[in-house]
Amino acid sequence: MPKREDIHKVLIIGSGPIVIGQAAEFDYSGTQACKALRQLGYEIVLVSFFTDISSEMLYPIIPIFLTAILHAPMSVVGLIEGIAESTASLLEVVSGWLSDKSGKRKPFVIYGYSLSTIAKPLLAFAVTWHFVLTARDALIADSTEQYS
């Protein structure tokens, strides 16, 4: 592929694994793509690499943490997971709409990844399953108030 002179940087979004077993695919194909692009003189920017990896590392153990450590019933695990997925989907729709309306992407990306980075360590301070639910809801409320 010939180098395009109008492009100087290549942004690779979501460069982490989709699920835990898929890190090898990015390791090989992703690094080969980065290597080829760098040889052409492009600057490579990886976004969400560590956030995606940390999310995929935490995702399978949250139900175990809730049930074994915090003694939450399985129905609560389902409730928390359902609320988390619903909230994430709604926030994606709202932030996408706001991003389209404002014409700016970077503030939403920075805020979203920052929120994710801040929220993960807060799980270490949970002493009951109620904290997991309320801490996450408080963070989500803060993020929606900023753009309301």
URHU-V398706 format. One record per pair of residues at least 4 apart in sequence whose C-alpha atoms are under 6 Angstrom apart, sorted by sequence separation. I is the first residue (numbers start at 1). J is the second residue. D is the distance in Angstrom with one decimal. If there is no record, write none. Layout:
I_J_D, I_J_D
This chain:
25_29_5.9, 26_30_4.6, 27_31_5.7, 31_35_5.9, 38_42_5.0, 48_52_5.7, 50_54_6.0, 55_59_5.9, 61_65_6.0, 64_68_5.6, 65_69_5.2, 66_70_4.9, 67_71_4.5, 78_82_5.9, 83_87_5.9, 91_95_5.7, 92_96_5.8, 95_99_5.8, 98_102_6.0, 99_103_5.7, 107_111_6.0, 108_112_5.9, 110_114_5.9, 131_135_5.6, 134_138_6.0, 17_22_5.2, 37_42_5.6, 67_72_4.7, 99_104_5.5, 126_131_5.5, 17_23_4.7, 66_72_5.4, 99_105_5.7, 9_42_5.4, 16_49_4.5, 8_42_5.3, 9_43_4.5, 10_44_5.1, 11_45_4.8, 12_46_5.0, 13_47_4.9, 14_48_5.3, 15_49_4.9, 9_44_5.8, 16_52_5.1, 16_53_5.5, 72_129_6.0, 70_128_5.2, 70_129_5.7
